[in-house]
Amino acid sequence: MKSLFAPLIASLAMATTVLAAWPINDICPVDAKAARPIYRMKTADGPVAFCCMDCLTAFEKSPGKYPVKKKDAAK
Ligand SMILES: [Zn+2]
């Protein structure tokens, strides 16, 4: 019976990881559209989100070209 619980525990652990890796921005640094957390990449500052896979790839190639606008933490 133990094996039934393993997938549940695994999905809970994954959900926790997703929350911990929530992006530092909500605007795509490449084209200033609304970023979607499903397209994200780890950077030195934290996870950065993009609006699409193309922007993620562009950022990955030259991260210095696209400054990331962080969310306003005070709000
Ligand atoms: Zn974009």
N, CA, C, O and the ligand as a Tripos MOL2 file, in Angstrom:
@<TRIPOS>MOLECULE
protein
  301   299    76     0     0
PROTEIN
NO_CHARGES

@<TRIPOS>ATOM
      1 N           0.8200   -1.2250    0.0000 N.3       1 MET1
      2 CA          0.0000    0.0000    0.0000 C.3       1 MET1
      3 C           0.8510    1.2710    0.0000 C.2       1 MET1
      4 O           0.4100    2.3180   -0.4720 O.2       1 MET1
      5 N           2.0420    1.1750    0.5190 N.am      2 LYS2
      6 CA          2.9150    2.3450    0.6140 C.3       2 LYS2
      7 C           3.1550    2.9990   -0.7510 C.2       2 LYS2
      8 O           3.2560    4.2210   -0.8600 O.2       2 LYS2
      9 N           3.2420    2.1630   -1.7830 N.am      3 SER3
     10 CA          3.5440    2.6760   -3.1170 C.3       3 SER3
     11 C           2.4720    3.6460   -3.6190 C.2       3 SER3
     12 O           2.7460    4.4790   -4.4820 O.2       3 SER3
     13 N           1.2440    3.5410   -3.0780 N.am      4 LEU4
     14 CA          0.1750    4.4610   -3.4890 C.3       4 LEU4
     15 C           0.4840    5.8990   -3.0680 C.2       4 LEU4
     16 O           0.0830    6.8480   -3.7410 O.2       4 LEU4
     17 N           1.1860    6.0500   -1.9680 N.am      5 PHE5
     18 CA          1.4300    7.3830   -1.4370 C.3       5 PHE5
     19 C           2.6420    8.0700   -2.0740 C.2       5 PHE5
     20 O           2.7620    9.2940   -2.0380 O.2       5 PHE5
     21 N           3.5110    7.2900   -2.6400 N.am      6 ALA6
     22 CA          4.7380    7.8560   -3.2060 C.3       6 ALA6
     23 C           4.4640    8.9550   -4.2440 C.2       6 ALA6
     24 O           5.0910   10.0120   -4.1750 O.2       6 ALA6
     25 N           3.5520    8.7420   -5.2020 N.am      7 PRO7
     26 CA          3.3090    9.8150   -6.1870 C.3       7 PRO7
     27 C           2.7650   11.0850   -5.5350 C.2       7 PRO7
     28 O           3.0940   12.1930   -5.9580 O.2       7 PRO7
     29 N           1.9380   10.9240   -4.5110 N.am      8 LEU8
     30 CA          1.3600   12.0850   -3.8180 C.3       8 LEU8
     31 C           2.4650   12.8960   -3.1600 C.2       8 LEU8
     32 O           2.5010   14.1210   -3.2810 O.2       8 LEU8
     33 N           3.3530   12.2190   -2.4740 N.am      9 ILE9
     34 CA          4.4650   12.8930   -1.8000 C.3       9 ILE9
     35 C           5.3570   13.5850   -2.8390 C.2       9 ILE9
     36 O           5.8200   14.7050   -2.6260 O.2       9 ILE9
     37 N           5.5840   12.9130   -3.9430 N.am     10 ALA10
     38 CA          6.4140   13.4890   -5.0000 C.3      10 ALA10
     39 C           5.7780   14.7640   -5.5430 C.2      10 ALA10
     40 O           6.4840   15.7430   -5.7830 O.2      10 ALA10
     41 N           4.4480   14.7770   -5.7440 N.am     11 SER11
     42 CA          3.8050   15.9670   -6.2870 C.3      11 SER11
     43 C           3.7960   17.0980   -5.2710 C.2      11 SER11
     44 O           3.8860   18.2650   -5.6520 O.2      11 SER11
     45 N           3.6880   16.7780   -3.9910 N.am     12 LEU12
     46 CA          3.7520   17.8070   -2.9560 C.3      12 LEU12
     47 C           5.1350   18.4540   -2.9390 C.2      12 LEU12
     48 O           5.2610   19.6730   -2.8210 O.2      12 LEU12
     49 N           6.1510   17.6390   -3.0570 N.am     13 ALA13
     50 CA          7.5230   18.1480   -3.0760 C.3      13 ALA13
     51 C           7.7290   19.0440   -4.2840 C.2      13 ALA13
     52 O           8.4100   20.0660   -4.1900 O.2      13 ALA13
     53 N           7.1500   18.6740   -5.4140 N.am     14 MET14
     54 CA          7.2780   19.4680   -6.6330 C.3      14 MET14
     55 C           6.5870   20.8100   -6.4820 C.2      14 MET14
     56 O           7.1120   21.8350   -6.9170 O.2      14 MET14
     57 N           5.3930   20.8100   -5.8580 N.am     15 ALA15
     58 CA          4.6430   22.0450   -5.6570 C.3      15 ALA15
     59 C           5.4510   23.0080   -4.7990 C.2      15 ALA15
     60 O           5.4660   24.2100   -5.0610 O.2      15 ALA15
     61 N           6.1160   22.4940   -3.7890 N.am     16 THR16
     62 CA          6.9460   23.3190   -2.9090 C.3      16 THR16
     63 C           8.1000   23.9230   -3.6900 C.2      16 THR16
     64 O           8.4370   25.0930   -3.5130 O.2      16 THR16
     65 N           8.6970   23.1280   -4.5460 N.am     17 THR17
     66 CA          9.8160   23.6080   -5.3560 C.3      17 THR17
     67 C           9.3590   24.7380   -6.2780 C.2      17 THR17
     68 O          10.0640   25.7340   -6.4450 O.2      17 THR17
     69 N           8.1850   24.5800   -6.8720 N.am     18 VAL18
     70 CA          7.6560   25.6010   -7.7820 C.3      18 VAL18
     71 C           7.4720   26.9250   -7.0470 C.2      18 VAL18
     72 O           7.8220   27.9830   -7.5710 O.2      18 VAL18
     73 N           6.9240   26.8680   -5.8310 N.am     19 LEU19
     74 CA          6.7110   28.0960   -5.0610 C.3      19 LEU19
     75 C           8.0390   28.7470   -4.6910 C.2      19 LEU19
     76 O           8.1670   29.9710   -4.7330 O.2      19 LEU19
     77 N           9.0180   27.9380   -4.3320 N.am     20 ALA20
     78 CA         10.3320   28.4520   -3.9410 C.3      20 ALA20
     79 C          11.0220   29.1020   -5.1330 C.2      20 ALA20
     80 O          11.8270   30.0200   -4.9750 O.2      20 ALA20
     81 N          10.6980   28.6140   -6.3310 N.am     21 ALA21
     82 CA         11.3500   29.1050   -7.5310 C.3      21 ALA21
     83 C          10.4780   30.1190   -8.2610 C.2      21 ALA21
     84 O          10.6010   30.2790   -9.4750 O.2      21 ALA21
     85 N           9.6060   30.7990   -7.5400 N.am     22 TRP22
     86 CA          8.7300   31.7830   -8.1830 C.3      22 TRP22
     87 C           9.5630   32.9090   -8.7690 C.2      22 TRP22
     88 O          10.4740   33.3960   -8.0990 O.2      22 TRP22
     89 N           9.2860   33.3420   -9.9990 N.am     23 PRO23
     90 CA         10.1390   34.3180  -10.6720 C.3      23 PRO23
     91 C          10.2290   35.6580   -9.9530 C.2      23 PRO23
     92 O           9.3010   36.0680   -9.2550 O.2      23 PRO23
     93 N          11.3560   36.3300  -10.1330 N.am     24 ILE24
     94 CA         11.6010   37.6340   -9.5060 C.3      24 ILE24
     95 C          10.9680   38.7600  -10.3080 C.2      24 ILE24
     96 O          10.9130   39.8990   -9.8450 O.2      24 ILE24
     97 N          10.4880   38.4460  -11.5160 N.am     25 ASN25
     98 CA          9.9230   39.4870  -12.3820 C.3      25 ASN25
     99 C           8.5320   39.0600  -12.8510 C.2      25 ASN25
    100 O           8.1970   37.8760  -12.8200 O.2      25 ASN25
    101 N           7.7230   40.0340  -13.2870 N.am     26 ASP26
    102 CA          6.4550   39.6420  -13.9020 C.3      26 ASP26
    103 C           6.2950   40.2250  -15.3030 C.2      26 ASP26
    104 O           5.2600   40.0690  -15.9490 O.2      26 ASP26
    105 N           7.3480   40.8990  -15.7500 N.am     27 ILE27
    106 CA          7.3820   41.4140  -17.1250 C.3      27 ILE27
    107 C           8.5500   40.7400  -17.8520 C.2      27 ILE27
    108 O           9.6610   40.6670  -17.3250 O.2      27 ILE27
    109 N           8.2900   40.2580  -19.0470 N.am     28 CYS28
    110 CA          9.3360   39.6120  -19.8430 C.3      28 CYS28
    111 C          10.4570   40.6130  -20.1390 C.2      28 CYS28
    112 O          10.1930   41.6720  -20.7070 O.2      28 CYS28
    113 N          11.7070   40.2980  -19.7650 N.am     29 PRO29
    114 CA         12.8120   41.2390  -19.9850 C.3      29 PRO29
    115 C          13.1480   41.4460  -21.4620 C.2      29 PRO29
    116 O          13.7960   42.4330  -21.8110 O.2      29 PRO29
    117 N          12.7260   40.5450  -22.3170 N.am     30 VAL30
    118 CA         13.0980   40.6320  -23.7300 C.3      30 VAL30
    119 C          12.1680   41.5670  -24.5010 C.2      30 VAL30
    120 O          12.6470   42.4350  -25.2310 O.2      30 VAL30
    121 N          10.8550   41.4130  -24.3560 N.am     31 ASP31
    122 CA          9.9460   42.2620  -25.1290 C.3      31 ASP31
    123 C           8.8760   42.9610  -24.2860 C.2      31 ASP31
    124 O           7.9090   43.4960  -24.8280 O.2      31 ASP31
    125 N           9.0520   42.9550  -22.9510 N.am     32 ALA32
    126 CA          8.1890   43.6970  -22.0270 C.3      32 ALA32
    127 C           6.7320   43.2480  -22.0310 C.2      32 ALA32
    128 O           5.8490   44.0150  -21.6450 O.2      32 ALA32
    129 N           6.4730   42.0290  -22.4580 N.am     33 LYS33
    130 CA          5.1140   41.4880  -22.3500 C.3      33 LYS33
    131 C           4.9520   40.8330  -20.9800 C.2      33 LYS33
    132 O           5.9260   40.6800  -20.2430 O.2      33 LYS33
    133 N           3.7320   40.4500  -20.6410 N.am     34 ALA34
    134 CA          3.4920   39.7800  -19.3640 C.3      34 ALA34
    135 C           4.1970   38.4290  -19.3450 C.2      34 ALA34
    136 O           3.9960   37.5920  -20.2250 O.2      34 ALA34
    137 N           5.0220   38.2350  -18.3290 N.am     35 ALA35
    138 CA          5.7760   36.9830  -18.2320 C.3      35 ALA35
    139 C           4.8920   35.8710  -17.6760 C.2      35 ALA35
    140 O           4.0080   36.1140  -16.8550 O.2      35 ALA35
    141 N           5.1410   34.6670  -18.1300 N.am     36 ARG36
    142 CA          4.4080   33.5060  -17.6270 C.3      36 ARG36
    143 C           5.4020   32.5750  -16.9160 C.2      36 ARG36
    144 O           6.4010   32.1510  -17.4960 O.2      36 ARG36
    145 N           5.1010   32.2660  -15.6370 N.am     37 PRO37
    146 CA          6.0590   31.4860  -14.8270 C.3      37 PRO37
    147 C           6.4310   30.1220  -15.4150 C.2      37 PRO37
    148 O           7.4410   29.5390  -15.0200 O.2      37 PRO37
    149 N           5.6310   29.6050  -16.3530 N.am     38 ILE38
    150 CA          6.0200   28.3130  -16.9290 C.3      38 ILE38
    151 C           7.2750   28.4200  -17.7810 C.2      38 ILE38
    152 O           8.0030   27.4410  -17.9460 O.2      38 ILE38
    153 N           7.5330   29.6300  -18.3320 N.am     39 TYR39
    154 CA          8.7810   29.8390  -19.0770 C.3      39 TYR39
    155 C           9.7410   30.5620  -18.1560 C.2      39 TYR39
    156 O           9.7210   31.7910  -18.0820 O.2      39 TYR39
    157 N          10.5630   29.8320  -17.4680 N.am     40 ARG40
    158 CA         11.4730   30.5240  -16.5650 C.3      40 ARG40
    159 C          12.8450   29.8650  -16.5390 C.2      40 ARG40
    160 O          13.0160   28.7080  -16.9230 O.2      40 ARG40
    161 N          13.8060   30.6360  -16.0770 N.am     41 MET41
    162 CA         15.1820   30.2110  -16.0820 C.3      41 MET41
    163 C          15.8570   30.7180  -14.8200 C.2      41 MET41
    164 O          15.5830   31.8270  -14.3620 O.2      41 MET41
    165 N          16.7410   29.8980  -14.2590 N.am     42 LYS42
    166 CA         17.4740   30.3350  -13.0630 C.3      42 LYS42
    167 C          18.6040   31.2670  -13.4720 C.2      42 LYS42
    168 O          19.3500   30.9860  -14.4110 O.2      42 LYS42
    169 N          18.7210   32.3840  -12.7530 N.am     43 THR43
    170 CA         19.8400   33.2990  -12.9720 C.3      43 THR43
    171 C          20.5010   33.5560  -11.6140 C.2      43 THR43
    172 O          20.0620   33.0260  -10.5930 O.2      43 THR43
    173 N          21.5570   34.3720  -11.6130 N.am     44 ALA44
    174 CA         22.2590   34.7010  -10.3670 C.3      44 ALA44
    175 C          21.3270   35.4300   -9.3970 C.2      44 ALA44
    176 O          21.4630   35.2860   -8.1820 O.2      44 ALA44
    177 N          20.3770   36.2160   -9.9310 N.am     45 ASP45
    178 CA         19.4560   36.9740   -9.0830 C.3      45 ASP45
    179 C          18.2820   36.1420   -8.5920 C.2      45 ASP45
    180 O          17.6390   36.4840   -7.6000 O.2      45 ASP45
    181 N          18.0080   35.0500   -9.2930 N.am     46 GLY46
    182 CA         16.8570   34.2210   -8.9720 C.3      46 GLY46
    183 C          16.1850   33.7900  -10.2490 C.2      46 GLY46
    184 O          16.6860   34.0690  -11.3380 O.2      46 GLY46
    185 N          15.0460   33.1070  -10.1380 N.am     47 PRO47
    186 CA         14.3640   32.6450  -11.3530 C.3      47 PRO47
    187 C          13.7620   33.8260  -12.1220 C.2      47 PRO47
    188 O          13.0990   34.6840  -11.5400 O.2      47 PRO47
    189 N          13.9980   33.8560  -13.4140 N.am     48 VAL48
    190 CA         13.4630   34.9200  -14.2680 C.3      48 VAL48
    191 C          12.4390   34.3030  -15.2190 C.2      48 VAL48
    192 O          12.6910   33.2660  -15.8330 O.2      48 VAL48
    193 N          11.2730   34.9590  -15.3310 N.am     49 ALA49
    194 CA         10.2070   34.4450  -16.1870 C.3      49 ALA49
    195 C          10.1700   35.1920  -17.5120 C.2      49 ALA49
    196 O          10.5900   36.3450  -17.6050 O.2      49 ALA49
    197 N           9.6610   34.5130  -18.5350 N.am     50 PHE50
    198 CA          9.5440   35.0870  -19.8810 C.3      50 PHE50
    199 C           8.1320   34.8640  -20.4000 C.2      50 PHE50
    200 O           7.3630   34.0950  -19.8230 O.2      50 PHE50
    201 N           7.7940   35.5460  -21.5000 N.am     51 CYS51
    202 CA          6.4400   35.3850  -22.0290 C.3      51 CYS51
    203 C           6.3550   34.1680  -22.9340 C.2      51 CYS51
    204 O           5.2780   33.6020  -23.1170 O.2      51 CYS51
    205 N           7.4840   33.7620  -23.5010 N.am     52 CYS52
    206 CA          7.4690   32.6240  -24.4090 C.3      52 CYS52
    207 C           8.8500   31.9810  -24.4710 C.2      52 CYS52
    208 O           9.8310   32.5230  -23.9620 O.2      52 CYS52
    209 N           8.9020   30.8290  -25.0970 N.am     53 MET53
    210 CA         10.1510   30.0750  -25.1980 C.3      53 MET53
    211 C          11.2010   30.8330  -26.0200 C.2      53 MET53
    212 O          12.3960   30.7330  -25.7420 O.2      53 MET53
    213 N          10.7570   31.5880  -27.0290 N.am     54 ASP54
    214 CA         11.6900   32.3470  -27.8730 C.3      54 ASP54
    215 C          12.4620   33.3750  -27.0500 C.2      54 ASP54
    216 O          13.6680   33.5490  -27.2270 O.2      54 ASP54
    217 N          11.7500   34.0530  -26.1460 N.am     55 CYS55
    218 CA         12.3960   35.0640  -25.3140 C.3      55 CYS55
    219 C          13.3760   34.4100  -24.3530 C.2      55 CYS55
    220 O          14.4690   34.9280  -24.1210 O.2      55 CYS55
    221 N          12.9830   33.2710  -23.7960 N.am     56 LEU56
    222 CA         13.8720   32.5420  -22.8960 C.3      56 LEU56
    223 C          15.1710   32.1960  -23.6130 C.2      56 LEU56
    224 O          16.2620   32.3610  -23.0670 O.2      56 LEU56
    225 N          15.0370   31.7170  -24.8350 N.am     57 THR57
    226 CA         16.2160   31.3320  -25.6190 C.3      57 THR57
    227 C          17.0830   32.5480  -25.9280 C.2      57 THR57
    228 O          18.3100   32.4800  -25.8490 O.2      57 THR57
    229 N          16.4420   33.6610  -26.2810 N.am     58 ALA58
    230 CA         17.1840   34.8880  -26.5900 C.3      58 ALA58
    231 C          17.9560   35.3680  -25.3630 C.2      58 ALA58
    232 O          19.1080   35.7920  -25.4640 O.2      58 ALA58
    233 N          17.3010   35.2940  -24.2020 N.am     59 PHE59
    234 CA         17.9400   35.7290  -22.9610 C.3      59 PHE59
    235 C          19.1040   34.8170  -22.6070 C.2      59 PHE59
    236 O          20.1550   35.2700  -22.1530 O.2      59 PHE59
    237 N          18.8990   33.5440  -22.8200 N.am     60 GLU60
    238 CA         19.9170   32.5480  -22.5000 C.3      60 GLU60
    239 C          21.1920   32.7880  -23.3080 C.2      60 GLU60
    240 O          22.3030   32.6040  -22.8100 O.2      60 GLU60
    241 N          21.0110   33.2030  -24.5660 N.am     61 LYS61
    242 CA         22.1660   33.4510  -25.4460 C.3      61 LYS61
    243 C          22.9680   34.6670  -25.0160 C.2      61 LYS61
    244 O          24.1990   34.6420  -25.0330 O.2      61 LYS61
    245 N          22.2640   35.7440  -24.6250 N.am     62 SER62
    246 CA         22.9730   36.9530  -24.1990 C.3      62 SER62
    247 C          22.2310   37.6250  -23.0430 C.2      62 SER62
    248 O          21.4920   38.5870  -23.2530 O.2      62 SER62
    249 N          22.4310   37.1160  -21.8180 N.am     63 PRO63
    250 CA         21.7070   37.6410  -20.6510 C.3      63 PRO63
    251 C          22.0030   39.1120  -20.3740 C.2      63 PRO63
    252 O          21.1400   39.8250  -19.8620 O.2      63 PRO63
    253 N          23.2120   39.5810  -20.7030 N.am     64 GLY64
    254 CA         23.5800   40.9660  -20.4280 C.3      64 GLY64
    255 C          22.7930   41.9720  -21.2430 C.2      64 GLY64
    256 O          22.7270   43.1500  -20.8910 O.2      64 GLY64
    257 N          22.1920   41.5060  -22.3380 N.am     65 LYS65
    258 CA         21.4770   42.3800  -23.2630 C.3      65 LYS65
    259 C          20.0990   42.7960  -22.7380 C.2      65 LYS65
    260 O          19.5540   43.8220  -23.1430 O.2      65 LYS65
    261 N          19.5490   41.9850  -21.8330 N.am     66 TYR66
    262 CA         18.1730   42.2200  -21.3720 C.3      66 TYR66
    263 C          18.1320   42.3950  -19.8540 C.2      66 TYR66
    264 O          18.1010   41.4080  -19.1190 O.2      66 TYR66
    265 N          18.1300   43.6470  -19.3790 N.am     67 PRO67
    266 CA         18.0520   43.8480  -17.9300 C.3      67 PRO67
    267 C          16.6910   43.3880  -17.3880 C.2      67 PRO67
    268 O          15.6450   43.6960  -17.9600 O.2      67 PRO67
    269 N          16.7260   42.6560  -16.2910 N.am     68 VAL68
    270 CA         15.4840   42.1330  -15.7010 C.3      68 VAL68
    271 C          14.9070   43.1610  -14.7410 C.2      68 VAL68
    272 O          15.5810   43.6210  -13.8190 O.2      68 VAL68
    273 N          13.6380   43.5160  -14.9770 N.am     69 LYS69
    274 CA         12.9600   44.4330  -14.0710 C.3      69 LYS69
    275 C          12.3020   43.6090  -12.9690 C.2      69 LYS69
    276 O          11.3480   42.8720  -13.2170 O.2      69 LYS69
    277 N          12.8170   43.7410  -11.7620 N.am     70 LYS70
    278 CA         12.2740   42.9480  -10.6500 C.3      70 LYS70
    279 C          10.9270   43.4800  -10.2060 C.2      70 LYS70
    280 O          10.6100   44.6590  -10.3630 O.2      70 LYS70
    281 N          10.1450   42.5710   -9.6470 N.am     71 LYS71
    282 CA          8.8570   42.9720   -9.0560 C.3      71 LYS71
    283 C           9.0990   43.9380   -7.9190 C.2      71 LYS71
    284 O          10.1190   43.8720   -7.2340 O.2      71 LYS71
    285 N           8.1520   44.8350   -7.7270 N.am     72 ASP72
    286 CA          8.2340   45.7430   -6.5940 C.3      72 ASP72
    287 C           7.7920   45.0000   -5.3410 C.2      72 ASP72
    288 O           6.6020   44.7520   -5.1410 O.2      72 ASP72
    289 N           8.7530   44.6500   -4.5050 N.am     73 ALA73
    290 CA          8.4800   43.8330   -3.3230 C.3      73 ALA73
    291 C           7.6590   44.5790   -2.2830 C.2      73 ALA73
    292 O           7.0060   43.9530   -1.4480 O.2      73 ALA73
    293 N           7.6840   45.9220   -2.3210 N.am     74 ALA74
    294 CA          6.9860   46.7220   -1.3180 C.3      74 ALA74
    295 C           5.4730   46.6810   -1.4990 C.2      74 ALA74
    296 O           4.7270   46.9020   -0.5440 O.2      74 ALA74
    297 N           5.0180   46.4010   -2.7140 N.am     75 LYS75
    298 CA          3.5740   46.4160   -2.9780 C.3      75 LYS75
    299 C           2.8560   45.1870   -2.4420 C.2      75 LYS75
    300 O           1.6410   45.0670   -2.5920 O.2      75 LYS75
    301 ZN          8.9510   37.9040  -24.2120 Zn       76 ZN76
@<TRIPOS>BOND
     1     1     2 1
     2     2     3 1
     3     3     4 2
     4     3     5 am
     5     5     6 1
     6     6     7 1
     7     7     8 2
     8     7     9 am
     9     9    10 1
    10    10    11 1
    11    11    12 2
    12    11    13 am
    13    13    14 1
    14    14    15 1
    15    15    16 2
    16    15    17 am
    17    17    18 1
    18    18    19 1
    19    19    20 2
    20    19    21 am
    21    21    22 1
    22    22    23 1
    23    23    24 2
    24    23    25 am
    25    25    26 1
    26    26    27 1
    27    27    28 2
    28    27    29 am
    29    29    30 1
    30    30    31 1
    31    31    32 2
    32    31    33 am
    33    33    34 1
    34    34    35 1
    35    35    36 2
    36    35    37 am
    37    37    38 1
    38    38    39 1
    39    39    40 2
    40    39    41 am
    41    41    42 1
    42    42    43 1
    43    43    44 2
    44    43    45 am
    45    45    46 1
    46    46    47 1
    47    47    48 2
    48    47    49 am
    49    49    50 1
    50    50    51 1
    51    51    52 2
    52    51    53 am
    53    53    54 1
    54    54    55 1
    55    55    56 2
    56    55    57 am
    57    57    58 1
    58    58    59 1
    59    59    60 2
    60    59    61 am
    61    61    62 1
    62    62    63 1
    63    63    64 2
    64    63    65 am
    65    65    66 1
    66    66    67 1
    67    67    68 2
    68    67    69 am
    69    69    70 1
    70    70    71 1
    71    71    72 2
    72    71    73 am
    73    73    74 1
    74    74    75 1
    75    75    76 2
    76    75    77 am
    77    77    78 1
    78    78    79 1
    79    79    80 2
    80    79    81 am
    81    81    82 1
    82    82    83 1
    83    83    84 2
    84    83    85 am
    85    85    86 1
    86    86    87 1
    87    87    88 2
    88    87    89 am
    89    89    90 1
    90    90    91 1
    91    91    92 2
    92    91    93 am
    93    93    94 1
    94    94    95 1
    95    95    96 2
    96    95    97 am
    97    97    98 1
    98    98    99 1
    99    99   100 2
   100    99   101 am
   101   101   102 1
   102   102   103 1
   103   103   104 2
   104   103   105 am
   105   105   106 1
   106   106   107 1
   107   107   108 2
   108   107   109 am
   109   109   110 1
   110   110   111 1
   111   111   112 2
   112   111   113 am
   113   113   114 1
   114   114   115 1
   115   115   116 2
   116   115   117 am
   117   117   118 1
   118   118   119 1
   119   119   120 2
   120   119   121 am
   121   121   122 1
   122   122   123 1
   123   123   124 2
   124   123   125 am
   125   125   126 1
   126   126   127 1
   127   127   128 2
   128   127   129 am
   129   129   130 1
   130   130   131 1
   131   131   132 2
   132   131   133 am
   133   133   134 1
   134   134   135 1
   135   135   136 2
   136   135   137 am
   137   137   138 1
   138   138   139 1
   139   139   140 2
   140   139   141 am
   141   141   142 1
   142   142   143 1
   143   143   144 2
   144   143   145 am
   145   145   146 1
   146   146   147 1
   147   147   148 2
   148   147   149 am
   149   149   150 1
   150   150   151 1
   151   151   152 2
   152   151   153 am
   153   153   154 1
   154   154   155 1
   155   155   156 2
   156   155   157 am
   157   157   158 1
   158   158   159 1
   159   159   160 2
   160   159   161 am
   161   161   162 1
   162   162   163 1
   163   163   164 2
   164   163   165 am
   165   165   166 1
   166   166   167 1
   167   167   168 2
   168   167   169 am
   169   169   170 1
   170   170   171 1
   171   171   172 2
   172   171   173 am
   173   173   174 1
   174   174   175 1
   175   175   176 2
   176   175   177 am
   177   177   178 1
   178   178   179 1
   179   179   180 2
   180   179   181 am
   181   181   182 1
   182   182   183 1
   183   183   184 2
   184   183   185 am
   185   185   186 1
   186   186   187 1
   187   187   188 2
   188   187   189 am
   189   189   190 1
   190   190   191 1
   191   191   192 2
   192   191   193 am
   193   193   194 1
   194   194   195 1
   195   195   196 2
   196   195   197 am
   197   197   198 1
   198   198   199 1
   199   199   200 2
   200   199   201 am
   201   201   202 1
   202   202   203 1
   203   203   204 2
   204   203   205 am
   205   205   206 1
   206   206   207 1
   207   207   208 2
   208   207   209 am
   209   209   210 1
   210   210   211 1
   211   211   212 2
   212   211   213 am
   213   213   214 1
   214   214   215 1
   215   215   216 2
   216   215   217 am
   217   217   218 1
   218   218   219 1
   219   219   220 2
   220   219   221 am
   221   221   222 1
   222   222   223 1
   223   223   224 2
   224   223   225 am
   225   225   226 1
   226   226   227 1
   227   227   228 2
   228   227   229 am
   229   229   230 1
   230   230   231 1
   231   231   232 2
   232   231   233 am
   233   233   234 1
   234   234   235 1
   235   235   236 2
   236   235   237 am
   237   237   238 1
   238   238   239 1
   239   239   240 2
   240   239   241 am
   241   241   242 1
   242   242   243 1
   243   243   244 2
   244   243   245 am
   245   245   246 1
   246   246   247 1
   247   247   248 2
   248   247   249 am
   249   249   250 1
   250   250   251 1
   251   251   252 2
   252   251   253 am
   253   253   254 1
   254   254   255 1
   255   255   256 2
   256   255   257 am
   257   257   258 1
   258   258   259 1
   259   259   260 2
   260   259   261 am
   261   261   262 1
   262   262   263 1
   263   263   264 2
   264   263   265 am
   265   265   266 1
   266   266   267 1
   267   267   268 2
   268   267   269 am
   269   269   270 1
   270   270   271 1
   271   271   272 2
   272   271   273 am
   273   273   274 1
   274   274   275 1
   275   275   276 2
   276   275   277 am
   277   277   278 1
   278   278   279 1
   279   279   280 2
   280   279   281 am
   281   281   282 1
   282   282   283 1
   283   283   284 2
   284   283   285 am
   285   285   286 1
   286   286   287 1
   287   287   288 2
   288   287   289 am
   289   289   290 1
   290   290   291 1
   291   291   292 2
   292   291   293 am
   293   293   294 1
   294   294   295 1
   295   295   296 2
   296   295   297 am
   297   297   298 1
   298   298   299 1
   299   299   300 2
@<TRIPOS>SUBSTRUCTURE
     1 MET1         2 RESIDUE 1 A MET
     2 LYS2         6 RESIDUE 1 A LYS
     3 SER3        10 RESIDUE 1 A SER
     4 LEU4        14 RESIDUE 1 A LEU
     5 PHE5        18 RESIDUE 1 A PHE
     6 ALA6        22 RESIDUE 1 A ALA
     7 PRO7        26 RESIDUE 1 A PRO
     8 LEU8        30 RESIDUE 1 A LEU
     9 ILE9        34 RESIDUE 1 A ILE
    10 ALA10       38 RESIDUE 1 A ALA
    11 SER11       42 RESIDUE 1 A SER
    12 LEU12       46 RESIDUE 1 A LEU
    13 ALA13       50 RESIDUE 1 A ALA
    14 MET14       54 RESIDUE 1 A MET
    15 ALA15       58 RESIDUE 1 A ALA
    16 THR16       62 RESIDUE 1 A THR
    17 THR17       66 RESIDUE 1 A THR
    18 VAL18       70 RESIDUE 1 A VAL
    19 LEU19       74 RESIDUE 1 A LEU
    20 ALA20       78 RESIDUE 1 A ALA
    21 ALA21       82 RESIDUE 1 A ALA
    22 TRP22       86 RESIDUE 1 A TRP
    23 PRO23       90 RESIDUE 1 A PRO
    24 ILE24       94 RESIDUE 1 A ILE
    25 ASN25       98 RESIDUE 1 A ASN
    26 ASP26      102 RESIDUE 1 A ASP
    27 ILE27      106 RESIDUE 1 A ILE
    28 CYS28      110 RESIDUE 1 A CYS
    29 PRO29      114 RESIDUE 1 A PRO
    30 VAL30      118 RESIDUE 1 A VAL
    31 ASP31      122 RESIDUE 1 A ASP
    32 ALA32      126 RESIDUE 1 A ALA
    33 LYS33      130 RESIDUE 1 A LYS
    34 ALA34      134 RESIDUE 1 A ALA
    35 ALA35      138 RESIDUE 1 A ALA
    36 ARG36      142 RESIDUE 1 A ARG
    37 PRO37      146 RESIDUE 1 A PRO
    38 ILE38      150 RESIDUE 1 A ILE
    39 TYR39      154 RESIDUE 1 A TYR
    40 ARG40      158 RESIDUE 1 A ARG
    41 MET41      162 RESIDUE 1 A MET
    42 LYS42      166 RESIDUE 1 A LYS
    43 THR43      170 RESIDUE 1 A THR
    44 ALA44      174 RESIDUE 1 A ALA
    45 ASP45      178 RESIDUE 1 A ASP
    46 GLY46      182 RESIDUE 1 A GLY
    47 PRO47      186 RESIDUE 1 A PRO
    48 VAL48      190 RESIDUE 1 A VAL
    49 ALA49      194 RESIDUE 1 A ALA
    50 PHE50      198 RESIDUE 1 A PHE
    51 CYS51      202 RESIDUE 1 A CYS
    52 CYS52      206 RESIDUE 1 A CYS
    53 MET53      210 RESIDUE 1 A MET
    54 ASP54      214 RESIDUE 1 A ASP
    55 CYS55      218 RESIDUE 1 A CYS
    56 LEU56      222 RESIDUE 1 A LEU
    57 THR57      226 RESIDUE 1 A THR
    58 ALA58      230 RESIDUE 1 A ALA
    59 PHE59      234 RESIDUE 1 A PHE
    60 GLU60      238 RESIDUE 1 A GLU
    61 LYS61      242 RESIDUE 1 A LYS
    62 SER62      246 RESIDUE 1 A SER
    63 PRO63      250 RESIDUE 1 A PRO
    64 GLY64      254 RESIDUE 1 A GLY
    65 LYS65      258 RESIDUE 1 A LYS
    66 TYR66      262 RESIDUE 1 A TYR
    67 PRO67      266 RESIDUE 1 A PRO
    68 VAL68      270 RESIDUE 1 A VAL
    69 LYS69      274 RESIDUE 1 A LYS
    70 LYS70      278 RESIDUE 1 A LYS
    71 LYS71      282 RESIDUE 1 A LYS
    72 ASP72      286 RESIDUE 1 A ASP
    73 ALA73      290 RESIDUE 1 A ALA
    74 ALA74      294 RESIDUE 1 A ALA
    75 LYS75      298 RESIDUE 1 A LYS
    76 ZN76       301 GROUP 0 **** ****
